[in-house]
């Protein structure tokens, strides 16, 4: 897993939040709100799923074609990297 350990993940209903921790304090200005799909992906990443395993589970769960899913998942991972949650 390439997730950094400098954040808290909180679920609120079907949605989630990534809350950055900087110097032991919450950085509320950089909270990243996740929709249902982003929350699903984060839960899988936190459970140490590999990207291919996530793709397989999402194809079954969401009935989406693999190419679209790979593109969307890669874009999500890039956003996590940009925000400092993923290496």
Backbone as a chain_set.jsonl record, in Angstrom:
{"seq": "XXXXXXXXXXXXXXXXXXXXXXXXXXXXXXXXXXXXXXXXXXXXXXXXXXXXXXXXXXXXXXXXXXXXXXXXXXXXXXXXXXXXXXX", "coords": {"N": [[0.849, -1.182, 0.0], [0.52, 2.213, -0.773], [-0.409, 4.347, 0.585], [-0.135, 7.256, 2.534], [0.516, 7.755, 6.027], [-0.475, 10.017, 7.212], [-2.989, 11.043, 7.717], [-6.46, 11.041, 8.679], [-9.184, 8.859, 8.139], [-12.551, 9.183, 7.761], [-15.836, 7.962, 7.834], [-19.021, 9.04, 6.784], [-22.09, 8.237, 6.706], [-22.642, 7.121, 3.478], [-20.561, 8.416, 2.41], [-17.211, 9.812, 2.627], [-14.336, 11.215, 4.36], [-11.086, 12.543, 4.036], [-8.799, 13.501, 6.285], [-6.23, 15.612, 6.757], [-3.27, 15.348, 8.729], [-0.997, 17.387, 10.172], [2.014, 17.932, 11.643], [0.99, 16.812, 13.964], [-1.461, 18.011, 14.215], [-4.801, 18.679, 13.02], [-5.312, 19.654, 9.682], [-7.566, 21.535, 8.67], [-8.092, 23.025, 6.417], [-7.438, 21.519, 4.257], [-9.05, 19.304, 4.006], [-10.394, 16.504, 2.384], [-13.207, 15.725, 0.775], [-15.08, 12.829, 0.054], [-17.008, 11.139, -2.398], [-19.473, 8.5, -2.664], [-18.244, 6.527, -4.28], [-15.496, 7.217, -4.149], [-15.131, 6.795, -1.433], [-15.568, 4.045, -1.271], [-13.334, 3.142, -2.735], [-11.243, 4.122, -1.092], [-11.661, 2.634, 1.258], [-11.018, 0.099, 0.334], [-8.297, 0.505, -0.371], [-7.264, 1.052, 2.178], [-7.616, -1.42, 3.298], [-5.555, -2.782, 2.223], [-5.83, -3.641, -0.446], [-4.741, -4.403, -3.728], [-4.383, -2.426, -6.727], [-5.379, -3.787, -9.028], [-7.056, -5.637, -7.771], [-8.962, -3.941, -6.671], [-10.071, -2.894, -8.999], [-11.21, -5.241, -10.069], [-13.15, -5.81, -8.075], [-14.727, -3.543, -8.266], [-15.714, -3.631, -10.877], [-17.472, -5.768, -10.659], [-19.182, -4.741, -8.659], [-20.171, -2.248, -9.656], [-20.867, -2.621, -12.324], [-19.34, -1.662, -14.638], [-17.339, -0.782, -17.491], [-14.026, -2.035, -17.98], [-11.97, -0.342, -19.07], [-12.912, 2.338, -18.748], [-13.174, 2.333, -15.977], [-10.492, 1.908, -15.148], [-9.315, 4.294, -16.076], [-10.741, 6.211, -14.56], [-10.096, 5.379, -11.946], [-7.316, 5.697, -11.959], [-7.216, 8.477, -12.263], [-8.342, 9.231, -9.817], [-6.414, 8.228, -8.018], [-4.254, 9.83, -8.798], [-5.235, 12.307, -7.949], [-5.264, 11.85, -5.193], [-2.499, 11.654, -4.808], [-1.682, 14.238, -5.557], [-2.831, 15.699, -3.506], [-1.405, 14.79, -1.38], [-1.915, 12.376, -0.041], [-1.162, 9.923, -0.954], [1.545, 8.011, -2.167]], "CA": [[0.0, 0.0, 0.0], [1.3, 3.431, -0.872], [-1.074, 5.435, 1.299], [0.637, 7.857, 3.622], [-0.172, 7.617, 7.313], [-0.589, 11.362, 7.772], [-4.373, 11.492, 7.617], [-7.531, 10.228, 9.24], [-10.289, 8.575, 7.221], [-13.828, 9.103, 8.487], [-17.031, 7.726, 7.027], [-20.248, 9.7, 7.215], [-23.048, 7.611, 5.809], [-21.977, 6.46, 2.365], [-19.464, 9.264, 1.961], [-16.086, 9.824, 3.538], [-13.463, 12.384, 4.407], [-9.684, 12.378, 4.378], [-8.457, 14.648, 7.124], [-4.771, 15.653, 6.885], [-2.645, 15.628, 10.024], [0.29, 18.045, 9.951], [2.627, 18.268, 12.922], [0.119, 16.356, 15.045], [-2.71, 18.772, 14.222], [-5.652, 18.594, 11.839], [-5.261, 20.78, 8.751], [-8.946, 21.578, 8.181], [-8.162, 23.689, 5.121], [-7.125, 20.563, 3.2], [-9.918, 18.131, 4.102], [-10.822, 16.021, 1.069], [-14.492, 15.028, 0.865], [-15.203, 11.759, -0.923], [-18.343, 10.636, -2.682], [-19.636, 7.072, -2.356], [-17.243, 5.746, -5.011], [-14.206, 7.505, -3.545], [-15.117, 6.133, -0.129], [-15.402, 2.614, -1.571], [-11.933, 2.941, -3.113], [-10.391, 4.338, 0.087], [-11.805, 1.482, 2.156], [-10.233, -0.992, -0.267], [-6.88, 0.837, -0.206], [-6.921, 0.892, 3.598], [-7.597, -2.86, 3.566], [-4.388, -3.286, 1.486], [-6.13, -4.184, -1.765], [-3.956, -3.93, -4.862], [-5.204, -1.717, -7.706], [-6.102, -4.767, -9.843], [-8.133, -6.199, -6.949], [-9.996, -2.908, -6.582], [-10.734, -2.873, -10.303], [-12.058, -6.434, -10.142], [-14.31, -5.7, -7.185], [-15.601, -2.467, -8.737], [-16.41, -4.101, -12.076], [-18.601, -6.558, -10.157], [-20.077, -3.898, -7.858], [-20.757, -1.116, -10.375], [-21.143, -2.979, -13.721], [-18.696, -0.642, -15.473], [-16.315, -1.406, -18.325], [-12.692, -1.983, -17.379], [-11.197, 0.811, -19.548], [-13.421, 3.528, -18.057], [-12.837, 2.191, -14.561], [-9.052, 2.137, -14.982], [-9.069, 5.723, -16.255], [-11.288, 6.918, -13.398], [-9.32, 5.013, -10.762], [-6.014, 6.368, -12.086], [-7.433, 9.906, -11.99], [-8.55, 9.345, -8.376], [-5.102, 8.027, -7.385], [-3.48, 11.045, -9.067], [-5.753, 13.353, -7.057], [-4.737, 11.53, -3.86], [-1.081, 12.027, -4.815], [-1.606, 15.701, -5.594], [-3.227, 16.207, -2.19], [-0.457, 14.307, -0.387], [-2.401, 11.214, 0.694], [-0.701, 8.703, -1.613], [2.892, 8.168, -2.744]], "C": [[0.891, 1.24, 0.0], [0.6, 4.624, -0.236], [-0.149, 5.964, 2.377], [-0.158, 7.723, 4.919], [-0.344, 8.97, 8.003], [-1.999, 11.925, 7.613], [-5.29, 10.55, 8.382], [-8.578, 10.021, 8.164], [-11.537, 8.403, 8.071], [-14.953, 8.886, 7.496], [-18.217, 8.434, 7.654], [-21.322, 9.21, 6.261], [-22.302, 6.86, 4.733], [-20.806, 7.269, 1.827], [-18.366, 9.286, 3.011], [-15.3, 11.118, 3.462], [-12.047, 11.916, 4.709], [-9.269, 13.655, 5.073], [-6.946, 14.652, 7.345], [-4.334, 16.007, 8.307], [-1.246, 16.174, 9.735], [0.845, 18.456, 11.309], [1.755, 17.886, 14.107], [-1.216, 17.074, 15.124], [-3.485, 18.564, 12.928], [-5.481, 19.849, 10.999], [-6.615, 20.847, 8.049], [-9.059, 22.221, 6.805], [-7.928, 22.721, 3.96], [-7.936, 19.273, 3.313], [-10.421, 17.79, 2.701], [-12.092, 15.197, 1.259], [-14.611, 14.033, -0.275], [-16.668, 11.408, -1.15], [-18.377, 9.134, -2.373], [-18.56, 6.222, -3.029], [-15.845, 5.97, -4.441], [-14.052, 6.835, -2.191], [-14.903, 4.633, -0.298], [-13.937, 2.312, -1.881], [-11.018, 3.085, -1.9], [-10.477, 3.162, 1.05], [-11.0, 0.298, 1.637], [-8.735, -0.722, -0.108], [-6.437, 0.64, 1.243], [-6.9, -0.568, 4.036], [-6.499, -3.567, 2.77], [-4.727, -4.004, 0.19], [-5.165, -3.589, -2.779], [-4.911, -3.276, -5.86], [-6.013, -2.701, -8.565], [-7.244, -5.417, -9.072], [-9.288, -5.213, -6.812], [-10.787, -2.856, -7.884], [-11.683, -4.063, -10.42], [-13.302, -6.32, -9.288], [-15.272, -4.618, -7.666], [-16.345, -2.844, -10.013], [-17.637, -4.896, -11.655], [-19.638, -5.679, -9.474], [-20.845, -2.883, -8.698], [-21.122, -1.402, -11.836], [-20.634, -1.904, -14.688], [-17.619, -1.329, -16.31], [-14.926, -1.113, -17.751], [-11.916, -0.729, -17.796], [-11.619, 2.093, -18.831], [-13.029, 3.496, -16.587], [-11.363, 2.46, -14.311], [-8.717, 3.618, -15.102], [-9.544, 6.517, -15.04], [-10.489, 6.627, -12.135], [-7.947, 5.673, -10.795], [-6.139, 7.859, -11.801], [-7.627, 10.132, -10.49], [-7.222, 9.206, -7.626], [-4.225, 9.261, -7.601], [-3.944, 12.2, -8.175], [-5.275, 13.109, -5.62], [-3.269, 11.92, -3.749], [-0.93, 13.534, -4.737], [-1.915, 16.311, -4.223], [-2.361, 15.669, -1.053], [-0.914, 13.119, 0.433], [-1.811, 9.899, 0.191], [0.655, 8.994, -2.233], [2.966, 7.549, -4.116]], "O": [[1.899, 1.29, 0.704], [0.966, 5.772, -0.485], [0.538, 5.197, 3.051], [-1.382, 7.592, 4.889], [-0.355, 9.052, 9.231], [-2.182, 13.124, 7.401], [-4.93, 9.413, 8.687], [-8.83, 10.919, 7.36], [-11.573, 7.579, 8.986], [-15.019, 9.539, 6.454], [-18.4, 8.433, 8.871], [-21.448, 9.709, 5.143], [-21.425, 6.049, 5.031], [-20.134, 6.842, 0.888], [-18.561, 8.837, 4.141], [-15.558, 11.987, 2.629], [-11.832, 11.018, 5.522], [-9.376, 14.749, 4.517], [-6.428, 13.784, 8.048], [-4.941, 16.838, 8.983], [-0.419, 15.496, 9.126], [0.223, 19.231, 12.036], [1.776, 18.558, 15.138], [-2.023, 16.782, 16.006], [-2.902, 18.306, 11.875], [-5.5, 20.965, 11.519], [-6.791, 20.286, 6.968], [-10.036, 21.979, 6.095], [-8.191, 23.062, 2.807], [-7.534, 18.248, 2.761], [-10.821, 18.669, 1.937], [-12.057, 14.109, 1.833], [-14.289, 14.342, -1.423], [-17.466, 11.383, -0.213], [-17.398, 8.579, -1.873], [-18.025, 5.299, -2.415], [-15.089, 5.014, -4.267], [-12.97, 6.362, -1.843], [-14.14, 4.023, 0.451], [-13.368, 1.352, -1.361], [-10.12, 2.268, -1.698], [-9.46, 2.74, 1.601], [-10.372, -0.421, 2.414], [-7.982, -1.627, 0.252], [-5.351, 0.118, 1.496], [-6.251, -0.919, 5.022], [-6.502, -4.792, 2.651], [-3.984, -4.89, -0.233], [-4.813, -2.412, -2.697], [-6.112, -3.544, -5.839], [-7.199, -2.477, -8.805], [-8.288, -5.719, -9.65], [-10.454, -5.607, -6.835], [-12.015, -2.783, -7.875], [-12.834, -3.902, -10.827], [-14.393, -6.69, -9.723], [-16.485, -4.746, -7.502], [-17.484, -2.422, -10.213], [-18.717, -4.724, -12.22], [-20.839, -5.852, -9.686], [-22.039, -2.676, -8.48], [-21.635, -0.516, -12.52], [-21.404, -1.32, -15.451], [-17.053, -2.338, -15.891], [-14.699, -0.079, -17.122], [-11.264, -0.111, -16.954], [-10.769, 2.849, -18.36], [-12.606, 4.506, -16.023], [-11.014, 3.165, -13.364], [-7.926, 4.142, -14.318], [-8.831, 7.392, -14.549], [-10.231, 7.532, -11.341], [-7.467, 6.156, -9.77], [-5.262, 8.443, -11.165], [-7.13, 11.119, -9.948], [-6.94, 9.977, -6.709], [-3.527, 9.691, -6.682], [-3.121, 12.983, -7.699], [-4.922, 14.054, -4.914], [-2.839, 12.453, -2.726], [-0.142, 14.047, -3.942], [-1.324, 17.32, -3.836], [-2.554, 16.042, 0.104], [-0.361, 12.868, 1.503], [-1.952, 8.869, 0.849], [0.89, 10.083, -2.757], [4.019, 7.584, -4.753]]}, "num_chains": 1, "name": "protein.A"}
